[in-house]
Amino acid sequence: MEVLDRRMAMRGKSLEVIKSIYGSGLHVDVGGRLMMIVESIRRVSEYSYDIAEITLDTYG
């Protein structure tokens, strides 16, 4: 259940980080790499949510 609750918090934090990267004035290469990292972490969070949801549906 904790994973399910953290999904929205993670989504909001990733949007905040992406906005700060856009407004930071970083070089395009650095900003692009940082955005890829943030997006990868967000996807792992989404996959974790999906696994938790399936586990709860199967065994809950």
All heavy atoms as TSV, in Angstrom:
chain	resi	resn	atom	element	x	y	z
A	1	MET	N	N	0.828	-1.198	0.000
A	1	MET	CA	C	0.000	0.000	0.000
A	1	MET	C	C	0.870	1.258	0.000
A	1	MET	O	O	0.479	2.266	-0.572
A	1	MET	CB	C	-0.922	-0.009	1.224
A	1	MET	CG	C	-2.039	-1.056	1.157
A	1	MET	SD	S	-3.089	-0.942	-0.298
A	1	MET	CE	C	-3.887	0.610	-0.048
A	2	GLU	N	N	2.021	1.169	0.633
A	2	GLU	CA	C	2.902	2.334	0.689
A	2	GLU	C	C	3.369	2.731	-0.713
A	2	GLU	O	O	3.443	3.917	-1.034
A	2	GLU	CB	C	4.108	2.029	1.575
A	2	GLU	CG	C	5.011	3.221	1.806
A	2	GLU	CD	C	6.154	2.908	2.743
A	2	GLU	OE1	O	6.053	1.960	3.541
A	2	GLU	OE2	O	7.152	3.634	2.674
A	3	VAL	N	N	3.671	1.733	-1.538
A	3	VAL	CA	C	4.081	2.009	-2.919
A	3	VAL	C	C	2.962	2.709	-3.666
A	3	VAL	O	O	3.197	3.672	-4.406
A	3	VAL	CB	C	4.487	0.700	-3.647
A	3	VAL	CG1	C	4.723	0.949	-5.126
A	3	VAL	CG2	C	5.720	0.087	-3.014
A	4	LEU	N	N	1.746	2.255	-3.452
A	4	LEU	CA	C	0.605	2.858	-4.130
A	4	LEU	C	C	0.428	4.317	-3.706
A	4	LEU	O	O	0.115	5.185	-4.521
A	4	LEU	CB	C	-0.665	2.063	-3.834
A	4	LEU	CG	C	-0.662	0.596	-4.263
A	4	LEU	CD1	C	-1.977	-0.061	-3.861
A	4	LEU	CD2	C	-0.406	0.438	-5.730
A	5	ASP	N	N	0.634	4.590	-2.425
A	5	ASP	CA	C	0.476	5.952	-1.923
A	5	ASP	C	C	1.570	6.897	-2.428
A	5	ASP	O	O	1.334	8.087	-2.614
A	5	ASP	CB	C	0.487	5.959	-0.388
A	5	ASP	CG	C	-0.729	5.261	0.190
A	5	ASP	OD1	O	-1.753	5.142	-0.523
A	5	ASP	OD2	O	-0.654	4.818	1.353
A	6	ARG	N	N	2.741	6.361	-2.658
A	6	ARG	CA	C	3.866	7.211	-3.073
A	6	ARG	C	C	3.865	7.551	-4.554
A	6	ARG	O	O	4.634	8.391	-5.012
A	6	ARG	CB	C	5.183	6.537	-2.719
A	6	ARG	CG	C	5.434	6.509	-1.249
A	6	ARG	CD	C	6.780	5.970	-0.960
A	6	ARG	NE	N	7.015	5.911	0.470
A	6	ARG	CZ	C	8.202	5.865	1.003
A	6	ARG	NH1	N	9.268	5.868	0.241
A	6	ARG	NH2	N	8.341	5.811	2.303
A	7	ARG	N	N	3.015	6.909	-5.309
A	7	ARG	CA	C	2.979	7.116	-6.764
A	7	ARG	C	C	2.748	8.580	-7.129
A	7	ARG	O	O	3.490	9.156	-7.931
A	7	ARG	CB	C	1.897	6.253	-7.371
A	7	ARG	CG	C	1.754	6.428	-8.860
A	7	ARG	CD	C	0.593	5.609	-9.364
A	7	ARG	NE	N	0.519	5.650	-10.809
A	7	ARG	CZ	C	-0.572	5.363	-11.462
A	7	ARG	NH1	N	-1.656	5.004	-10.826
A	7	ARG	NH2	N	-0.588	5.427	-12.773
A	8	MET	N	N	1.731	9.171	-6.564
A	8	MET	CA	C	1.399	10.556	-6.905
A	8	MET	C	C	2.467	11.528	-6.412
A	8	MET	O	O	2.780	12.509	-7.087
A	8	MET	CB	C	0.034	10.929	-6.333
A	8	MET	CG	C	-1.118	10.160	-6.967
A	8	MET	SD	S	-1.151	10.247	-8.767
A	8	MET	CE	C	-1.619	11.939	-9.004
A	9	ALA	N	N	3.037	11.257	-5.250
A	9	ALA	CA	C	4.102	12.117	-4.732
A	9	ALA	C	C	5.306	12.095	-5.669
A	9	ALA	O	O	5.896	13.136	-5.964
A	9	ALA	CB	C	4.513	11.675	-3.331
A	10	MET	N	N	5.647	10.921	-6.171
A	10	MET	CA	C	6.783	10.792	-7.084
A	10	MET	C	C	6.510	11.515	-8.393
A	10	MET	O	O	7.382	12.178	-8.938
A	10	MET	CB	C	7.066	9.311	-7.337
A	10	MET	CG	C	8.248	9.082	-8.194
A	10	MET	SD	S	9.705	9.806	-7.416
A	10	MET	CE	C	10.975	8.918	-8.208
A	11	ARG	N	N	5.292	11.409	-8.876
A	11	ARG	CA	C	4.930	12.083	-10.128
A	11	ARG	C	C	5.063	13.604	-9.970
A	11	ARG	O	O	5.601	14.291	-10.834
A	11	ARG	CB	C	3.510	11.706	-10.528
A	11	ARG	CG	C	3.130	12.184	-11.903
A	11	ARG	CD	C	1.751	11.744	-12.268
A	11	ARG	NE	N	1.739	10.294	-12.499
A	11	ARG	CZ	C	0.644	9.587	-12.696
A	11	ARG	NH1	N	-0.527	10.169	-12.680
A	11	ARG	NH2	N	0.702	8.296	-12.920
A	12	GLY	N	N	4.589	14.133	-8.843
A	12	GLY	CA	C	4.676	15.566	-8.595
A	12	GLY	C	C	6.106	16.046	-8.455
A	12	GLY	O	O	6.480	17.093	-8.999
A	13	LYS	N	N	6.933	15.262	-7.755
A	13	LYS	CA	C	8.336	15.647	-7.590
A	13	LYS	C	C	9.077	15.623	-8.913
A	13	LYS	O	O	9.908	16.489	-9.180
A	13	LYS	CB	C	9.017	14.726	-6.589
A	13	LYS	CG	C	8.598	14.992	-5.170
A	13	LYS	CD	C	9.312	14.088	-4.204
A	13	LYS	CE	C	8.799	14.337	-2.798
A	13	LYS	NZ	N	9.507	13.563	-1.793
A	14	SER	N	N	8.778	14.637	-9.757
A	14	SER	CA	C	9.467	14.577	-11.047
A	14	SER	C	C	9.100	15.785	-11.910
A	14	SER	O	O	9.961	16.334	-12.607
A	14	SER	CB	C	9.163	13.274	-11.780
A	14	SER	OG	O	7.820	13.199	-12.174
A	15	LEU	N	N	7.849	16.224	-11.843
A	15	LEU	CA	C	7.460	17.423	-12.602
A	15	LEU	C	C	8.166	18.662	-12.081
A	15	LEU	O	O	8.587	19.522	-12.867
A	15	LEU	CB	C	5.944	17.615	-12.541
A	15	LEU	CG	C	5.114	16.617	-13.344
A	15	LEU	CD1	C	3.625	16.834	-13.083
A	15	LEU	CD2	C	5.424	16.722	-14.817
A	16	GLU	N	N	8.333	18.773	-10.768
A	16	GLU	CA	C	9.064	19.903	-10.184
A	16	GLU	C	C	10.506	19.919	-10.658
A	16	GLU	O	O	11.033	20.983	-11.024
A	16	GLU	CB	C	9.049	19.807	-8.656
A	16	GLU	CG	C	7.726	20.108	-8.011
A	16	GLU	CD	C	7.782	19.896	-6.510
A	16	GLU	OE1	O	8.884	19.950	-5.931
A	16	GLU	OE2	O	6.722	19.673	-5.911
A	17	VAL	N	N	11.141	18.754	-10.669
A	17	VAL	CA	C	12.543	18.673	-11.097
A	17	VAL	C	C	12.669	19.028	-12.573
A	17	VAL	O	O	13.581	19.766	-12.968
A	17	VAL	CB	C	13.118	17.267	-10.810
A	17	VAL	CG1	C	14.491	17.107	-11.432
A	17	VAL	CG2	C	13.183	17.017	-9.310
A	18	ILE	N	N	11.763	18.544	-13.392
A	18	ILE	CA	C	11.810	18.847	-14.823
A	18	ILE	C	C	11.639	20.345	-15.058
A	18	ILE	O	O	12.358	20.943	-15.864
A	18	ILE	CB	C	10.757	18.024	-15.583
A	18	ILE	CG1	C	11.189	16.566	-15.633
A	18	ILE	CG2	C	10.527	18.567	-16.990
A	18	ILE	CD1	C	10.166	15.611	-16.191
A	19	LYS	N	N	10.722	20.973	-14.336
A	19	LYS	CA	C	10.541	22.421	-14.465
A	19	LYS	C	C	11.797	23.176	-14.056
A	19	LYS	O	O	12.175	24.157	-14.697
A	19	LYS	CB	C	9.359	22.892	-13.628
A	19	LYS	CG	C	8.023	22.514	-14.206
A	19	LYS	CD	C	6.888	22.981	-13.314
A	19	LYS	CE	C	5.551	22.518	-13.830
A	19	LYS	NZ	N	4.441	22.899	-12.943
A	20	SER	N	N	12.452	22.715	-13.009
A	20	SER	CA	C	13.666	23.404	-12.563
A	20	SER	C	C	14.814	23.198	-13.556
A	20	SER	O	O	15.647	24.079	-13.731
A	20	SER	CB	C	14.078	22.951	-11.163
A	20	SER	OG	O	14.488	21.608	-11.157
A	21	ILE	N	N	14.851	22.053	-14.225
A	21	ILE	CA	C	15.875	21.819	-15.248
A	21	ILE	C	C	15.647	22.756	-16.421
A	21	ILE	O	O	16.591	23.358	-16.943
A	21	ILE	CB	C	15.871	20.342	-15.707
A	21	ILE	CG1	C	16.375	19.443	-14.581
A	21	ILE	CG2	C	16.732	20.161	-16.955
A	21	ILE	CD1	C	16.200	17.952	-14.853
A	22	TYR	N	N	14.386	22.909	-16.846
A	22	TYR	CA	C	14.074	23.817	-17.951
A	22	TYR	C	C	14.491	25.249	-17.628
A	22	TYR	O	O	15.015	25.957	-18.469
A	22	TYR	CB	C	12.581	23.805	-18.274
A	22	TYR	CG	C	12.153	22.728	-19.226
A	22	TYR	CD1	C	11.103	21.891	-18.909
A	22	TYR	CD2	C	12.777	22.556	-20.454
A	22	TYR	CE1	C	10.681	20.896	-19.774
A	22	TYR	CE2	C	12.370	21.568	-21.330
A	22	TYR	CZ	C	11.328	20.748	-20.984
A	22	TYR	OH	O	10.920	19.772	-21.848
A	23	GLY	N	N	14.260	25.681	-16.410
A	23	GLY	CA	C	14.547	27.056	-16.043
A	23	GLY	C	C	15.949	27.310	-15.550
A	23	GLY	O	O	16.288	28.422	-15.173
A	24	SER	N	N	16.798	26.290	-15.549
A	24	SER	CA	C	18.123	26.431	-14.947
A	24	SER	C	C	19.159	27.050	-15.870
A	24	SER	O	O	20.178	27.542	-15.409
A	24	SER	CB	C	18.628	25.072	-14.470
A	24	SER	OG	O	18.891	24.240	-15.590
A	25	GLY	N	N	18.943	26.992	-17.155
A	25	GLY	CA	C	19.924	27.524	-18.089
A	25	GLY	C	C	21.106	26.598	-18.305
A	25	GLY	O	O	22.155	27.027	-18.783
A	26	LEU	N	N	20.957	25.330	-17.941
A	26	LEU	CA	C	22.029	24.361	-18.157
A	26	LEU	C	C	22.236	24.134	-19.649
A	26	LEU	O	O	21.332	24.344	-20.459
A	26	LEU	CB	C	21.677	23.023	-17.507
A	26	LEU	CG	C	21.671	22.966	-15.993
A	26	LEU	CD1	C	21.109	21.628	-15.533
A	26	LEU	CD2	C	23.072	23.147	-15.451
A	27	HIS	N	N	23.434	23.692	-19.994
A	27	HIS	CA	C	23.728	23.333	-21.375
A	27	HIS	C	C	22.744	22.236	-21.800
A	27	HIS	O	O	22.313	21.417	-20.999
A	27	HIS	CB	C	25.166	22.838	-21.493
A	27	HIS	CG	C	25.617	22.703	-22.907
A	27	HIS	ND1	N	25.464	21.539	-23.611
A	27	HIS	CD2	C	26.197	23.592	-23.744
A	27	HIS	CE1	C	25.943	21.702	-24.832
A	27	HIS	NE2	N	26.394	22.939	-24.940
A	28	VAL	N	N	22.395	22.224	-23.066
A	28	VAL	CA	C	21.393	21.294	-23.588
A	28	VAL	C	C	21.781	19.839	-23.304
A	28	VAL	O	O	20.933	19.027	-22.935
A	28	VAL	CB	C	21.186	21.511	-25.104
A	28	VAL	CG1	C	20.260	20.461	-25.684
A	28	VAL	CG2	C	20.663	22.900	-25.372
A	29	ASP	N	N	23.051	19.498	-23.465
A	29	ASP	CA	C	23.488	18.123	-23.217
A	29	ASP	C	C	23.262	17.724	-21.764
A	29	ASP	O	O	22.751	16.649	-21.470
A	29	ASP	CB	C	24.972	17.955	-23.552
A	29	ASP	CG	C	25.242	18.017	-25.041
A	29	ASP	OD1	O	24.298	17.812	-25.823
A	29	ASP	OD2	O	26.403	18.266	-25.415
A	30	VAL	N	N	23.642	18.590	-20.848
A	30	VAL	CA	C	23.502	18.294	-19.416
A	30	VAL	C	C	22.026	18.227	-19.034
A	30	VAL	O	O	21.589	17.298	-18.354
A	30	VAL	CB	C	24.243	19.351	-18.566
A	30	VAL	CG1	C	23.997	19.123	-17.080
A	30	VAL	CG2	C	25.732	19.341	-18.875
A	31	GLY	N	N	21.251	19.209	-19.466
A	31	GLY	CA	C	19.823	19.219	-19.168
A	31	GLY	C	C	19.113	18.002	-19.730
A	31	GLY	O	O	18.264	17.407	-19.069
A	32	GLY	N	N	19.476	17.617	-20.938
A	32	GLY	CA	C	18.870	16.443	-21.561
A	32	GLY	C	C	19.176	15.168	-20.803
A	32	GLY	O	O	18.307	14.320	-20.600
A	33	ARG	N	N	20.416	15.041	-20.373
A	33	ARG	CA	C	20.802	13.855	-19.593
A	33	ARG	C	C	20.070	13.815	-18.258
A	33	ARG	O	O	19.608	12.759	-17.824
A	33	ARG	CB	C	22.299	13.826	-19.379
A	33	ARG	CG	C	23.065	13.519	-20.649
A	33	ARG	CD	C	24.537	13.450	-20.413
A	33	ARG	NE	N	25.210	13.269	-21.683
A	33	ARG	CZ	C	26.327	13.882	-22.021
A	33	ARG	NH1	N	26.914	14.697	-21.173
A	33	ARG	NH2	N	26.863	13.660	-23.193
A	34	LEU	N	N	19.975	14.961	-17.603
A	34	LEU	CA	C	19.266	15.016	-16.327
A	34	LEU	C	C	17.789	14.657	-16.504
A	34	LEU	O	O	17.207	13.940	-15.676
A	34	LEU	CB	C	19.398	16.397	-15.695
A	34	LEU	CG	C	20.760	16.743	-15.110
A	34	LEU	CD1	C	20.784	18.200	-14.662
A	34	LEU	CD2	C	21.098	15.828	-13.951
A	35	MET	N	N	17.202	15.133	-17.576
A	35	MET	CA	C	15.793	14.822	-17.826
A	35	MET	C	C	15.603	13.342	-18.108
A	35	MET	O	O	14.608	12.749	-17.672
A	35	MET	CB	C	15.247	15.678	-18.956
A	35	MET	CG	C	15.223	17.120	-18.532
A	35	MET	SD	S	14.185	18.258	-19.389
A	35	MET	CE	C	12.780	17.400	-19.850
A	36	MET	N	N	16.550	12.714	-18.790
A	36	MET	CA	C	16.465	11.277	-19.033
A	36	MET	C	C	16.554	10.498	-17.721
A	36	MET	O	O	15.846	9.507	-17.528
A	36	MET	CB	C	17.563	10.833	-19.995
A	36	MET	CG	C	17.295	11.256	-21.434
A	36	MET	SD	S	18.630	10.883	-22.598
A	36	MET	CE	C	19.010	9.198	-22.267
A	37	ILE	N	N	17.411	10.950	-16.822
A	37	ILE	CA	C	17.543	10.296	-15.516
A	37	ILE	C	C	16.244	10.417	-14.732
A	37	ILE	O	O	15.748	9.437	-14.168
A	37	ILE	CB	C	18.729	10.892	-14.730
A	37	ILE	CG1	C	20.048	10.513	-15.403
A	37	ILE	CG2	C	18.694	10.445	-13.276
A	37	ILE	CD1	C	21.252	11.263	-14.874
A	38	VAL	N	N	15.689	11.621	-14.689
A	38	VAL	CA	C	14.428	11.842	-13.968
A	38	VAL	C	C	13.321	10.993	-14.567
A	38	VAL	O	O	12.535	10.363	-13.841
A	38	VAL	CB	C	14.049	13.339	-13.971
A	38	VAL	CG1	C	12.647	13.556	-13.426
A	38	VAL	CG2	C	15.059	14.147	-13.183
A	39	GLU	N	N	13.252	10.935	-15.871
A	39	GLU	CA	C	12.217	10.142	-16.537
A	39	GLU	C	C	12.394	8.657	-16.244
A	39	GLU	O	O	11.413	7.935	-16.030
A	39	GLU	CB	C	12.235	10.396	-18.047
A	39	GLU	CG	C	11.194	9.642	-18.827
A	39	GLU	CD	C	9.767	10.005	-18.459
A	39	GLU	OE1	O	9.533	11.080	-17.886
A	39	GLU	OE2	O	8.865	9.189	-18.738
A	40	SER	N	N	13.629	8.182	-16.209
A	40	SER	CA	C	13.880	6.774	-15.885
A	40	SER	C	C	13.438	6.447	-14.463
A	40	SER	O	O	12.820	5.402	-14.222
A	40	SER	CB	C	15.364	6.448	-16.054
A	40	SER	OG	O	15.746	6.549	-17.402
A	41	ILE	N	N	13.737	7.330	-13.538
A	41	ILE	CA	C	13.317	7.117	-12.152
A	41	ILE	C	C	11.800	7.130	-12.050
A	41	ILE	O	O	11.203	6.317	-11.342
A	41	ILE	CB	C	13.954	8.177	-11.228
A	41	ILE	CG1	C	15.463	7.960	-11.161
A	41	ILE	CG2	C	13.337	8.133	-9.835
A	41	ILE	CD1	C	16.227	9.084	-10.482
A	42	ARG	N	N	11.161	8.021	-12.774
A	42	ARG	CA	C	9.694	8.077	-12.764
A	42	ARG	C	C	9.091	6.792	-13.321
A	42	ARG	O	O	8.127	6.256	-12.777
A	42	ARG	CB	C	9.190	9.276	-13.564
A	42	ARG	CG	C	7.672	9.497	-13.393
A	42	ARG	CD	C	7.098	10.387	-14.465
A	42	ARG	NE	N	7.303	9.869	-15.811
A	42	ARG	CZ	C	6.585	8.871	-16.353
A	42	ARG	NH1	N	5.640	8.289	-15.674
A	42	ARG	NH2	N	6.835	8.463	-17.579
A	43	ARG	N	N	9.697	6.267	-14.390
A	43	ARG	CA	C	9.192	5.024	-14.966
A	43	ARG	C	C	9.352	3.853	-14.005
A	43	ARG	O	O	8.461	3.001	-13.906
A	43	ARG	CB	C	9.879	4.720	-16.294
A	43	ARG	CG	C	9.204	5.456	-17.441
A	43	ARG	CD	C	9.726	5.020	-18.784
A	43	ARG	NE	N	10.960	5.767	-19.018
A	43	ARG	CZ	C	12.089	5.244	-19.478
A	43	ARG	NH1	N	12.168	3.979	-19.782
A	43	ARG	NH2	N	13.160	5.985	-19.646
A	44	VAL	N	N	10.475	3.793	-13.288
A	44	VAL	CA	C	10.656	2.743	-12.289
A	44	VAL	C	C	9.568	2.849	-11.229
A	44	VAL	O	O	9.009	1.842	-10.779
A	44	VAL	CB	C	12.062	2.820	-11.653
A	44	VAL	CG1	C	12.159	1.941	-10.421
A	44	VAL	CG2	C	13.131	2.447	-12.654
A	45	SER	N	N	9.242	4.068	-10.841
A	45	SER	CA	C	8.169	4.290	-9.871
A	45	SER	C	C	6.837	3.777	-10.414
A	45	SER	O	O	6.067	3.121	-9.694
A	45	SER	CB	C	8.073	5.781	-9.543
A	45	SER	OG	O	6.931	6.062	-8.799
A	46	GLU	N	N	6.540	4.067	-11.661
A	46	GLU	CA	C	5.293	3.598	-12.277
A	46	GLU	C	C	5.261	2.069	-12.366
A	46	GLU	O	O	4.224	1.452	-12.102
A	46	GLU	CB	C	5.118	4.209	-13.667
A	46	GLU	CG	C	4.905	5.704	-13.671
A	46	GLU	CD	C	3.546	6.114	-13.145
A	46	GLU	OE1	O	2.575	5.352	-13.311
A	46	GLU	OE2	O	3.459	7.204	-12.564
A	47	TYR	N	N	6.393	1.449	-12.744
A	47	TYR	CA	C	6.454	-0.005	-12.813
A	47	TYR	C	C	6.250	-0.613	-11.430
A	47	TYR	O	O	5.568	-1.632	-11.285
A	47	TYR	CB	C	7.785	-0.483	-13.392
A	47	TYR	CG	C	8.047	-0.057	-14.817
A	47	TYR	CD1	C	9.334	0.192	-15.258
A	47	TYR	CD2	C	7.010	0.100	-15.738
A	47	TYR	CE1	C	9.592	0.582	-16.559
A	47	TYR	CE2	C	7.255	0.493	-17.043
A	47	TYR	CZ	C	8.553	0.728	-17.444
A	47	TYR	OH	O	8.810	1.112	-18.732
A	48	SER	N	N	6.840	0.009	-10.415
A	48	SER	CA	C	6.674	-0.475	-9.040
A	48	SER	C	C	5.213	-0.414	-8.636
A	48	SER	O	O	4.695	-1.330	-7.981
A	48	SER	CB	C	7.514	0.357	-8.078
A	48	SER	OG	O	8.871	0.253	-8.386
A	49	TYR	N	N	4.552	0.656	-9.015
A	49	TYR	CA	C	3.124	0.794	-8.731
A	49	TYR	C	C	2.337	-0.342	-9.387
A	49	TYR	O	O	1.482	-0.961	-8.759
A	49	TYR	CB	C	2.618	2.150	-9.224
A	49	TYR	CG	C	1.116	2.282	-9.145
A	49	TYR	CD1	C	0.505	2.659	-7.960
A	49	TYR	CD2	C	0.322	2.021	-10.254
A	49	TYR	CE1	C	-0.883	2.766	-7.880
A	49	TYR	CE2	C	-1.057	2.129	-10.175
A	49	TYR	CZ	C	-1.646	2.506	-8.990
A	49	TYR	OH	O	-3.010	2.600	-8.913
A	50	ASP	N	N	2.641	-0.600	-10.653
A	50	ASP	CA	C	1.930	-1.656	-11.374
A	50	ASP	C	C	2.138	-3.018	-10.711
A	50	ASP	O	O	1.194	-3.795	-10.568
A	50	ASP	CB	C	2.379	-1.719	-12.835
A	50	ASP	CG	C	1.933	-0.517	-13.640
A	50	ASP	OD1	O	0.986	0.187	-13.204
A	50	ASP	OD2	O	2.535	-0.266	-14.703
A	51	ILE	N	N	3.378	-3.306	-10.300
A	51	ILE	CA	C	3.668	-4.574	-9.642
A	51	ILE	C	C	2.919	-4.671	-8.318
A	51	ILE	O	O	2.335	-5.708	-7.996
A	51	ILE	CB	C	5.187	-4.740	-9.437
A	51	ILE	CG1	C	5.877	-4.920	-10.798
A	51	ILE	CG2	C	5.489	-5.912	-8.503
A	51	ILE	CD1	C	7.386	-4.808	-10.745
A	52	ALA	N	N	2.920	-3.597	-7.547
A	52	ALA	CA	C	2.214	-3.593	-6.262
A	52	ALA	C	C	0.720	-3.787	-6.466
A	52	ALA	O	O	0.074	-4.534	-5.721
A	52	ALA	CB	C	2.493	-2.291	-5.513
A	53	GLU	N	N	0.169	-3.142	-7.478
A	53	GLU	CA	C	-1.263	-3.253	-7.745
A	53	GLU	C	C	-1.642	-4.683	-8.145
A	53	GLU	O	O	-2.630	-5.240	-7.662
A	53	GLU	CB	C	-1.663	-2.272	-8.844
A	53	GLU	CG	C	-3.146	-2.199	-9.095
A	53	GLU	CD	C	-3.492	-1.154	-10.126
A	53	GLU	OE1	O	-2.771	-1.029	-11.140
A	53	GLU	OE2	O	-4.506	-0.474	-9.922
A	54	ILE	N	N	-0.832	-5.287	-9.009
A	54	ILE	CA	C	-1.093	-6.656	-9.428
A	54	ILE	C	C	-0.975	-7.620	-8.238
A	54	ILE	O	O	-1.782	-8.526	-8.082
A	54	ILE	CB	C	-0.130	-7.073	-10.562
A	54	ILE	CG1	C	-0.488	-6.321	-11.851
A	54	ILE	CG2	C	-0.158	-8.584	-10.787
A	54	ILE	CD1	C	0.547	-6.443	-12.941
A	55	THR	N	N	0.027	-7.387	-7.395
A	55	THR	CA	C	0.211	-8.236	-6.211
A	55	THR	C	C	-0.985	-8.130	-5.282
A	55	THR	O	O	-1.481	-9.154	-4.782
A	55	THR	CB	C	1.494	-7.845	-5.464
A	55	THR	OG1	O	2.603	-7.959	-6.370
A	55	THR	CG2	C	1.728	-8.729	-4.262
A	56	LEU	N	N	-1.468	-6.918	-5.050
A	56	LEU	CA	C	-2.640	-6.755	-4.191
A	56	LEU	C	C	-3.882	-7.402	-4.786
A	56	LEU	O	O	-4.683	-8.015	-4.078
A	56	LEU	CB	C	-2.902	-5.270	-3.923
A	56	LEU	CG	C	-1.968	-4.607	-2.926
A	56	LEU	CD1	C	-2.263	-3.117	-2.856
A	56	LEU	CD2	C	-2.128	-5.228	-1.548
A	57	ASP	N	N	-4.044	-7.259	-6.108
A	57	ASP	CA	C	-5.206	-7.858	-6.758
A	57	ASP	C	C	-5.144	-9.391	-6.711
A	57	ASP	O	O	-6.162	-10.063	-6.554
A	57	ASP	CB	C	-5.303	-7.408	-8.219
A	57	ASP	CG	C	-5.707	-5.944	-8.358
A	57	ASP	OD1	O	-6.190	-5.373	-7.355
A	57	ASP	OD2	O	-5.543	-5.389	-9.458
A	58	THR	N	N	-3.925	-9.936	-6.842
A	58	THR	CA	C	-3.766	-11.375	-6.876
A	58	THR	C	C	-3.900	-12.001	-5.489
A	58	THR	O	O	-4.563	-13.019	-5.333
A	58	THR	CB	C	-2.384	-11.731	-7.466
A	58	THR	OG1	O	-2.272	-11.174	-8.772
A	58	THR	CG2	C	-2.208	-13.234	-7.562
A	59	TYR	N	N	-3.265	-11.375	-4.493
A	59	TYR	CA	C	-3.217	-11.983	-3.175
A	59	TYR	C	C	-4.079	-11.279	-2.142
A	59	TYR	O	O	-4.135	-11.685	-0.997
A	59	TYR	CB	C	-1.761	-12.023	-2.675
A	59	TYR	CG	C	-0.871	-12.844	-3.568
A	59	TYR	CD1	C	0.034	-12.232	-4.428
A	59	TYR	CD2	C	-0.966	-14.224	-3.574
A	59	TYR	CE1	C	0.849	-12.996	-5.261
A	59	TYR	CE2	C	-0.163	-14.990	-4.410
A	59	TYR	CZ	C	0.742	-14.366	-5.238
A	59	TYR	OH	O	1.533	-15.114	-6.062
A	60	GLY	N	N	-4.724	-10.177	-2.524
A	60	GLY	CA	C	-5.473	-9.398	-1.553
A	60	GLY	C	C	-6.867	-9.758	-1.398
A	60	GLY	O	O	-7.676	-10.464	-1.437
